[in-house]
Amino acid sequence: MLADCGEFLNAIGKYNEAWKLIPEPKATWEASTWLLAAIGDACFLSGKFKSGRDAVTFALNCPGGLGNPFIHLRLGQCELELGNADAAIERRPAP
C-alpha cells in the first residue's frame, strides 16, 4: 500500500522489517525473490539506485529470480542510473 501511494521510503522500511522475518538461508525462499524485487523497485523509484541494484542482484539468486523480466529490467535501470551503461546491457552468448 505504501509504495502504491508513492511513499517509497516508508515502504522500504516495511520491506526491510519483512526481510528480517525470512529464515536463513534467505536465498532459498520464494518470498525472498518477490520481497527483494519490491525493495529494488521502491529503491529505484526513490532514487536509491545502488540499494536497488543490490536488492535485485540478490533476487537473481533466489527461486525464480534469474530470468524474471522485471528483476532484469530494474537491474538494468539501476545500472544505467549509476552510470554503468555496459553493465546495464544483458549480453547472452550466441547460440
PyMOL commands that set and color helices and strands:
alter all, ss='L'
color gray80, all
select helices_A, chain A and resi 3-5+8-21+26-28+30-45+49-59+69-81+85-88
alter helices_A, ss='H'
color red, helices_A
deselect
rebuild
show_as cartoon
